[in-house]
Amino acid sequence: MLLVSDIGNSNIVSGIYDNSNLLCSWRINTNQKRTSIEYFVLLKAILQENKLDISDITSFIISSVVPHLNPIFEEMAITYFHINPILVNYTLPLGLSFSHIPDPSVIGADLLVNASAAFHKYKKNCIIVDLGTATTIQLVSNQGEFLGTAIIPGILSSAKQLFKKAAKLYSIPINIKISHLNIIGQDTRNSLLSGIICGNSLMIDGFIKRIKQDFRDKLSGEFVAIATGGIASLIYEYTTEIDILDKDLTLDGLHIIYQKTTENKHLE
């Protein structure tokens, strides 16, 4: 079985694939102070909860935007799983081209994985919206051209700063399902939710419309807008331009990249 892990600034999202089937997935907080054995103990407990054993894991692929954790996860994989993990970078067989990018080595592994996943899964001009610590909006053509990214302060991180700086505003939970939200609120809580949720949804819609407008004459074929990330399901309800909610896009991308990488090795 294949273990896939996407190490982000706020969360580490992982899953187990048996061939092409995603058996289970989970999300834990990113903690740069944890050691390899601490991450192993945590992972072992999660596997046991899902009626799996560490001996079931035969392969491991990692994407990471937290360099400090890379050697820790590599040490965990080698010491406790006896696996040399694959660490995602732009030189792997992603199915992408980078002729529009001056230095592809600086592209975040999460962006590479999402771009590869969207290209292989949808085969259209893909606008990918990933709602994490930062909100990223990227464009990949139906030929696999990585055309660029917008990086925007994330919804949760921006809200936390607002609550911290504004004396009369109080923190409210915004990572839960919210229904019947009006465009403007009649009390502090709903006014905040309107600004945070509706405001970001309108911003995302605006980006998607502008990208389509700017690239419609440069790219042939249809556009599809895909949302993924921790609170994508919340934002998805309030946008008009996002076509697909794909919660497992990043995990699927890691699985696809692993498959392509091992296929290439067999051909060498």
C-alpha positions as YAML, in Angstrom:
chain: A
units: angstrom
residues:
- id: 1
  name: MET
  ca: [0.00, 0.00, 0.00]
- id: 2
  name: LEU
  ca: [1.05, 3.56, -0.69]
- id: 3
  name: LEU
  ca: [1.25, 6.21, 2.03]
- id: 4
  name: VAL
  ca: [0.94, 9.79, 0.73]
- id: 5
  name: SER
  ca: [1.55, 12.90, 2.84]
- id: 6
  name: ASP
  ca: [1.18, 16.58, 2.01]
- id: 7
  name: ILE
  ca: [3.05, 18.64, 4.63]
- id: 8
  name: GLY
  ca: [1.61, 22.15, 4.82]
- id: 9
  name: ASN
  ca: [2.30, 25.07, 7.10]
- id: 10
  name: SER
  ca: [-0.82, 24.47, 9.20]
- id: 11
  name: ASN
  ca: [-1.77, 20.83, 8.56]
- id: 12
  name: ILE
  ca: [-0.34, 17.55, 7.33]
- id: 13
  name: VAL
  ca: [-2.86, 15.71, 5.16]
- id: 14
  name: SER
  ca: [-2.21, 12.03, 4.53]
- id: 15
  name: GLY
  ca: [-3.89, 9.01, 3.01]
- id: 16
  name: ILE
  ca: [-3.45, 5.34, 2.16]
- id: 17
  name: TYR
  ca: [-3.94, 4.00, -1.36]
- id: 18
  name: ASP
  ca: [-4.45, 0.35, -2.21]
- id: 19
  name: ASN
  ca: [-3.78, 0.38, -5.93]
- id: 20
  name: SER
  ca: [-6.06, 3.24, -7.09]
- id: 21
  name: ASN
  ca: [-8.41, 3.16, -4.11]
- id: 22
  name: LEU
  ca: [-8.08, 5.77, -1.37]
- id: 23
  name: LEU
  ca: [-8.78, 3.64, 1.71]
- id: 24
  name: CYS
  ca: [-8.62, 6.40, 4.32]
- id: 25
  name: SER
  ca: [-7.33, 9.91, 4.86]
- id: 26
  name: TRP
  ca: [-6.69, 12.17, 7.83]
- id: 27
  name: ARG
  ca: [-5.46, 15.61, 8.82]
- id: 28
  name: ILE
  ca: [-3.18, 16.50, 11.75]
- id: 29
  name: ASN
  ca: [-1.70, 19.81, 12.86]
- id: 30
  name: THR
  ca: [1.78, 20.61, 11.59]
- id: 31
  name: ASN
  ca: [4.22, 20.66, 14.51]
- id: 32
  name: GLN
  ca: [7.85, 21.39, 13.67]
- id: 33
  name: LYS
  ca: [8.93, 20.39, 17.19]
- id: 34
  name: ARG
  ca: [7.87, 16.76, 16.80]
- id: 35
  name: THR
  ca: [10.59, 14.19, 16.22]
- id: 36
  name: SER
  ca: [10.51, 11.32, 13.73]
- id: 37
  name: ILE
  ca: [9.56, 8.83, 16.44]
- id: 38
  name: GLU
  ca: [6.73, 11.08, 17.65]
- id: 39
  name: TYR
  ca: [5.32, 11.30, 14.13]
- id: 40
  name: PHE
  ca: [5.72, 7.53, 13.78]
- id: 41
  name: VAL
  ca: [3.83, 6.82, 17.02]
- id: 42
  name: LEU
  ca: [1.04, 9.14, 15.89]
- id: 43
  name: LEU
  ca: [0.90, 7.54, 12.44]
- id: 44
  name: LYS
  ca: [0.95, 4.02, 13.87]
- id: 45
  name: ALA
  ca: [-2.07, 4.86, 16.05]
- id: 46
  name: ILE
  ca: [-3.95, 6.27, 13.04]
- id: 47
  name: LEU
  ca: [-3.18, 3.13, 11.02]
- id: 48
  name: GLN
  ca: [-4.44, 0.93, 13.85]
- id: 49
  name: GLU
  ca: [-7.67, 2.96, 14.03]
- id: 50
  name: ASN
  ca: [-8.15, 2.12, 10.35]
- id: 51
  name: LYS
  ca: [-7.34, -1.59, 10.93]
- id: 52
  name: LEU
  ca: [-4.00, -1.30, 9.14]
- id: 53
  name: ASP
  ca: [-0.49, -2.25, 10.19]
- id: 54
  name: ILE
  ca: [2.82, -0.54, 9.48]
- id: 55
  name: SER
  ca: [3.84, -3.65, 7.51]
- id: 56
  name: ASP
  ca: [1.02, -2.85, 5.04]
- id: 57
  name: ILE
  ca: [2.87, 0.30, 3.94]
- id: 58
  name: THR
  ca: [5.31, -0.53, 1.14]
- id: 59
  name: SER
  ca: [5.73, 2.89, -0.51]
- id: 60
  name: PHE
  ca: [5.72, 6.52, 0.60]
- id: 61
  name: ILE
  ca: [5.57, 9.82, -1.30]
- id: 62
  name: ILE
  ca: [5.75, 13.26, 0.31]
- id: 63
  name: SER
  ca: [5.08, 16.81, -0.82]
- id: 64
  name: SER
  ca: [6.22, 19.48, 1.59]
- id: 65
  name: VAL
  ca: [6.40, 23.25, 1.96]
- id: 66
  name: VAL
  ca: [8.01, 22.94, 5.41]
- id: 67
  name: PRO
  ca: [11.70, 22.21, 4.76]
- id: 68
  name: HIS
  ca: [12.44, 21.55, 8.44]
- id: 69
  name: LEU
  ca: [10.13, 18.51, 8.43]
- id: 70
  name: ASN
  ca: [11.55, 16.92, 5.28]
- id: 71
  name: PRO
  ca: [14.48, 15.13, 6.99]
- id: 72
  name: ILE
  ca: [12.23, 14.20, 9.92]
- id: 73
  name: PHE
  ca: [9.73, 12.44, 7.65]
- id: 74
  name: GLU
  ca: [12.54, 10.86, 5.62]
- id: 75
  name: GLU
  ca: [14.08, 9.53, 8.83]
- id: 76
  name: MET
  ca: [10.70, 8.16, 9.94]
- id: 77
  name: ALA
  ca: [10.18, 6.41, 6.61]
- id: 78
  name: ILE
  ca: [13.64, 4.85, 6.51]
- id: 79
  name: THR
  ca: [13.90, 3.92, 10.21]
- id: 80
  name: TYR
  ca: [10.41, 2.62, 10.94]
- id: 81
  name: PHE
  ca: [8.94, 1.68, 7.55]
- id: 82
  name: HIS
  ca: [12.22, 0.69, 5.86]
- id: 83
  name: ILE
  ca: [11.21, 2.76, 2.83]
- id: 84
  name: ASN
  ca: [13.12, 5.39, 0.89]
- id: 85
  name: PRO
  ca: [10.37, 7.98, 0.33]
- id: 86
  name: ILE
  ca: [9.89, 10.03, -2.82]
- id: 87
  name: LEU
  ca: [9.99, 13.78, -2.17]
- id: 88
  name: VAL
  ca: [8.08, 15.76, -4.81]
- id: 89
  name: ASN
  ca: [9.97, 18.30, -6.92]
- id: 90
  name: TYR
  ca: [9.59, 19.67, -10.44]
- id: 91
  name: THR
  ca: [12.02, 17.14, -11.98]
- id: 92
  name: LEU
  ca: [9.67, 14.20, -11.39]
- id: 93
  name: PRO
  ca: [7.40, 13.02, -14.24]
- id: 94
  name: LEU
  ca: [4.51, 15.33, -13.41]
- id: 95
  name: GLY
  ca: [3.15, 15.60, -16.94]
- id: 96
  name: LEU
  ca: [3.77, 19.36, -16.80]
- id: 97
  name: SER
  ca: [5.91, 21.81, -18.76]
- id: 98
  name: PHE
  ca: [7.42, 24.99, -17.32]
- id: 99
  name: SER
  ca: [8.40, 27.10, -20.32]
- id: 100
  name: HIS
  ca: [6.49, 30.09, -18.87]
- id: 101
  name: ILE
  ca: [8.24, 29.86, -15.47]
- id: 102
  name: PRO
  ca: [11.76, 31.37, -15.16]
- id: 103
  name: ASP
  ca: [12.81, 29.06, -12.30]
- id: 104
  name: PRO
  ca: [10.50, 26.07, -11.69]
- id: 105
  name: SER
  ca: [12.63, 24.95, -8.74]
- id: 106
  name: VAL
  ca: [10.95, 27.64, -6.60]
- id: 107
  name: ILE
  ca: [7.42, 26.35, -7.24]
- id: 108
  name: GLY
  ca: [5.92, 24.91, -4.05]
- id: 109
  name: ALA
  ca: [5.48, 21.15, -3.97]
- id: 110
  name: ASP
  ca: [1.78, 21.59, -3.17]
- id: 111
  name: LEU
  ca: [1.30, 23.64, -6.33]
- id: 112
  name: LEU
  ca: [3.13, 21.02, -8.41]
- id: 113
  name: VAL
  ca: [0.99, 18.22, -7.00]
- id: 114
  name: ASN
  ca: [-2.31, 20.04, -7.52]
- id: 115
  name: ALA
  ca: [-1.34, 21.05, -11.05]
- id: 116
  name: SER
  ca: [-0.36, 17.50, -11.96]
- id: 117
  name: ALA
  ca: [-3.54, 16.08, -10.42]
- id: 118
  name: ALA
  ca: [-5.84, 18.54, -12.18]
- id: 119
  name: PHE
  ca: [-4.14, 18.03, -15.55]
- id: 120
  name: HIS
  ca: [-4.35, 14.23, -15.39]
- id: 121
  name: LYS
  ca: [-7.85, 14.05, -13.90]
- id: 122
  name: TYR
  ca: [-9.69, 16.71, -15.93]
- id: 123
  name: LYS
  ca: [-7.75, 17.23, -19.20]
- id: 124
  name: LYS
  ca: [-9.00, 20.81, -19.52]
- id: 125
  name: ASN
  ca: [-7.62, 24.28, -18.87]
- id: 126
  name: CYS
  ca: [-7.69, 24.01, -15.09]
- id: 127
  name: ILE
  ca: [-8.02, 26.91, -12.65]
- id: 128
  name: ILE
  ca: [-7.15, 25.41, -9.27]
- id: 129
  name: VAL
  ca: [-8.16, 27.15, -6.05]
- id: 130
  name: ASP
  ca: [-6.50, 25.71, -2.94]
- id: 131
  name: LEU
  ca: [-7.80, 27.11, 0.34]
- id: 132
  name: GLY
  ca: [-5.13, 26.56, 2.98]
- id: 133
  name: THR
  ca: [-2.85, 28.74, 5.09]
- id: 134
  name: ALA
  ca: [-2.63, 30.77, 1.89]
- id: 135
  name: THR
  ca: [-5.23, 30.77, -0.86]
- id: 136
  name: THR
  ca: [-3.55, 29.86, -4.14]
- id: 137
  name: ILE
  ca: [-5.13, 30.21, -7.56]
- id: 138
  name: GLN
  ca: [-3.19, 28.63, -10.41]
- id: 139
  name: LEU
  ca: [-3.70, 27.93, -14.09]
- id: 140
  name: VAL
  ca: [-2.61, 24.80, -15.96]
- id: 141
  name: SER
  ca: [-3.46, 24.38, -19.63]
- id: 142
  name: ASN
  ca: [-5.00, 21.29, -21.19]
- id: 143
  name: GLN
  ca: [-1.53, 20.57, -22.59]
- id: 144
  name: GLY
  ca: [0.02, 20.52, -19.12]
- id: 145
  name: GLU
  ca: [1.59, 23.99, -19.29]
- id: 146
  name: PHE
  ca: [2.11, 25.45, -15.82]
- id: 147
  name: LEU
  ca: [1.14, 29.07, -16.49]
- id: 148
  name: GLY
  ca: [1.39, 30.70, -13.08]
- id: 149
  name: THR
  ca: [-0.11, 31.24, -9.65]
- id: 150
  name: ALA
  ca: [-1.64, 33.95, -7.46]
- id: 151
  name: ILE
  ca: [-0.85, 33.62, -3.74]
- id: 152
  name: ILE
  ca: [-3.31, 35.37, -1.42]
- id: 153
  name: PRO
  ca: [-3.42, 35.54, 2.40]
- id: 154
  name: GLY
  ca: [-5.49, 32.59, 3.57]
- id: 155
  name: ILE
  ca: [-9.03, 32.91, 4.89]
- id: 156
  name: LEU
  ca: [-8.33, 31.56, 8.37]
- id: 157
  name: SER
  ca: [-4.95, 33.29, 8.79]
- id: 158
  name: SER
  ca: [-6.40, 36.63, 7.64]
- id: 159
  name: ALA
  ca: [-9.36, 36.29, 10.00]
- id: 160
  name: LYS
  ca: [-7.05, 35.53, 12.94]
- id: 161
  name: GLN
  ca: [-5.11, 38.72, 12.26]
- id: 162
  name: LEU
  ca: [-8.34, 40.72, 12.10]
- id: 163
  name: PHE
  ca: [-9.51, 39.35, 15.45]
- id: 164
  name: LYS
  ca: [-6.08, 40.08, 16.94]
- id: 165
  name: LYS
  ca: [-5.89, 43.69, 15.77]
- id: 166
  name: ALA
  ca: [-9.50, 44.88, 16.13]
- id: 167
  name: ALA
  ca: [-10.36, 45.45, 19.79]
- id: 168
  name: LYS
  ca: [-14.15, 45.29, 19.42]
- id: 169
  name: LEU
  ca: [-14.26, 42.23, 17.17]
- id: 170
  name: TYR
  ca: [-14.23, 38.77, 18.69]
- id: 171
  name: SER
  ca: [-13.05, 35.46, 17.29]
- id: 172
  name: ILE
  ca: [-15.73, 33.27, 15.71]
- id: 173
  name: PRO
  ca: [-15.45, 29.72, 14.34]
- id: 174
  name: ILE
  ca: [-15.45, 29.78, 10.54]
- id: 175
  name: ASN
  ca: [-14.34, 26.25, 9.78]
- id: 176
  name: ILE
  ca: [-17.80, 24.79, 10.29]
- id: 177
  name: LYS
  ca: [-20.72, 24.44, 7.90]
- id: 178
  name: ILE
  ca: [-22.59, 27.72, 7.71]
- id: 179
  name: SER
  ca: [-25.99, 27.91, 6.06]
- id: 180
  name: HIS
  ca: [-28.18, 30.80, 4.91]
- id: 181
  name: LEU
  ca: [-25.46, 33.43, 5.14]
- id: 182
  name: ASN
  ca: [-26.61, 36.85, 3.93]
- id: 183
  name: ILE
  ca: [-24.38, 39.14, 1.88]
- id: 184
  name: ILE
  ca: [-24.55, 41.66, 4.73]
- id: 185
  name: GLY
  ca: [-25.09, 40.79, 8.40]
- id: 186
  name: GLN
  ca: [-27.33, 42.33, 11.04]
- id: 187
  name: ASP
  ca: [-25.09, 41.55, 14.02]
- id: 188
  name: THR
  ca: [-21.33, 41.32, 14.64]
- id: 189
  name: ARG
  ca: [-21.07, 37.56, 14.13]
- id: 190
  name: ASN
  ca: [-22.96, 37.49, 10.83]
- id: 191
  name: SER
  ca: [-21.29, 40.68, 9.62]
- id: 192
  name: LEU
  ca: [-17.89, 39.04, 10.17]
- id: 193
  name: LEU
  ca: [-19.00, 35.83, 8.48]
- id: 194
  name: SER
  ca: [-20.33, 37.82, 5.53]
- id: 195
  name: GLY
  ca: [-17.08, 39.71, 5.12]
- id: 196
  name: ILE
  ca: [-14.88, 36.65, 5.55]
- id: 197
  name: ILE
  ca: [-16.86, 34.04, 3.61]
- id: 198
  name: CYS
  ca: [-18.73, 36.14, 1.04]
- id: 199
  name: GLY
  ca: [-15.79, 38.51, 0.62]
- id: 200
  name: ASN
  ca: [-13.36, 35.70, -0.17]
- id: 201
  name: SER
  ca: [-15.90, 33.97, -2.41]
- id: 202
  name: LEU
  ca: [-16.38, 37.14, -4.45]
- id: 203
  name: MET
  ca: [-12.61, 37.61, -4.65]
- id: 204
  name: ILE
  ca: [-12.17, 34.06, -5.92]
- id: 205
  name: ASP
  ca: [-14.97, 34.49, -8.47]
- id: 206
  name: GLY
  ca: [-13.31, 37.68, -9.66]
- id: 207
  name: PHE
  ca: [-9.96, 35.97, -10.10]
- id: 208
  name: ILE
  ca: [-11.50, 33.10, -12.05]
- id: 209
  name: LYS
  ca: [-13.41, 35.45, -14.36]
- id: 210
  name: ARG
  ca: [-10.28, 37.54, -15.00]
- id: 211
  name: ILE
  ca: [-8.10, 34.49, -15.71]
- id: 212
  name: LYS
  ca: [-10.66, 33.22, -18.23]
- id: 213
  name: GLN
  ca: [-10.84, 36.66, -19.81]
- id: 214
  name: ASP
  ca: [-7.06, 37.05, -20.08]
- id: 215
  name: PHE
  ca: [-6.35, 33.53, -21.37]
- id: 216
  name: ARG
  ca: [-9.41, 32.73, -23.47]
- id: 217
  name: ASP
  ca: [-7.68, 33.83, -26.68]
- id: 218
  name: LYS
  ca: [-4.39, 32.16, -25.74]
- id: 219
  name: LEU
  ca: [-5.71, 28.71, -24.85]
- id: 220
  name: SER
  ca: [-8.01, 26.46, -26.83]
- id: 221
  name: GLY
  ca: [-10.66, 24.32, -25.19]
- id: 222
  name: GLU
  ca: [-12.81, 24.56, -22.09]
- id: 223
  name: PHE
  ca: [-11.90, 25.98, -18.69]
- id: 224
  name: VAL
  ca: [-12.77, 24.23, -15.45]
- id: 225
  name: ALA
  ca: [-12.39, 25.74, -11.98]
- id: 226
  name: ILE
  ca: [-11.60, 23.30, -9.16]
- id: 227
  name: ALA
  ca: [-11.62, 23.99, -5.42]
- id: 228
  name: THR
  ca: [-9.66, 21.98, -2.87]
- id: 229
  name: GLY
  ca: [-8.15, 22.45, 0.59]
- id: 230
  name: GLY
  ca: [-9.27, 22.46, 4.20]
- id: 231
  name: ILE
  ca: [-12.30, 24.78, 4.00]
- id: 232
  name: ALA
  ca: [-13.02, 24.47, 0.29]
- id: 233
  name: SER
  ca: [-16.45, 22.97, 0.96]
- id: 234
  name: LEU
  ca: [-17.47, 26.08, 2.90]
- id: 235
  name: ILE
  ca: [-16.38, 28.56, 0.22]
- id: 236
  name: TYR
  ca: [-17.68, 26.41, -2.63]
- id: 237
  name: GLU
  ca: [-21.28, 27.04, -1.57]
- id: 238
  name: TYR
  ca: [-20.88, 30.81, -1.95]
- id: 239
  name: THR
  ca: [-19.02, 30.98, -5.27]
- id: 240
  name: THR
  ca: [-20.57, 31.03, -8.71]
- id: 241
  name: GLU
  ca: [-17.45, 30.32, -10.78]
- id: 242
  name: ILE
  ca: [-16.08, 27.13, -9.17]
- id: 243
  name: ASP
  ca: [-17.24, 24.07, -11.10]
- id: 244
  name: ILE
  ca: [-15.87, 21.18, -9.06]
- id: 245
  name: LEU
  ca: [-15.17, 20.56, -5.38]
- id: 246
  name: ASP
  ca: [-12.35, 18.00, -5.23]
- id: 247
  name: LYS
  ca: [-11.36, 17.45, -1.60]
- id: 248
  name: ASP
  ca: [-8.85, 14.73, -2.49]
- id: 249
  name: LEU
  ca: [-7.12, 16.54, -5.35]
- id: 250
  name: THR
  ca: [-3.74, 16.79, -3.57]
- id: 251
  name: LEU
  ca: [-3.77, 13.19, -2.33]
- id: 252
  name: ASP
  ca: [-4.79, 11.96, -5.79]
- id: 253
  name: GLY
  ca: [-1.97, 14.05, -7.25]
- id: 254
  name: LEU
  ca: [0.58, 12.37, -4.99]
- id: 255
  name: HIS
  ca: [-0.77, 8.98, -6.02]
- id: 256
  name: ILE
  ca: [-0.57, 9.90, -9.71]
- id: 257
  name: ILE
  ca: [2.99, 11.22, -9.37]
- id: 258
  name: TYR
  ca: [4.07, 8.08, -7.53]
- id: 259
  name: GLN
  ca: [2.59, 5.91, -10.31]
- id: 260
  name: LYS
  ca: [4.29, 7.95, -13.05]
- id: 261
  name: THR
  ca: [7.62, 7.93, -11.21]
- id: 262
  name: THR
  ca: [7.66, 4.18, -10.66]
- id: 263
  name: GLU
  ca: [6.57, 3.54, -14.26]
- id: 264
  name: ASN
  ca: [9.52, 5.62, -15.47]
- id: 265
  name: LYS
  ca: [11.93, 3.71, -13.25]
- id: 266
  name: HIS
  ca: [10.71, 0.40, -14.67]
- id: 267
  name: LEU
  ca: [11.36, 1.70, -18.20]
- id: 268
  name: GLU
  ca: [14.95, 2.76, -17.43]
...
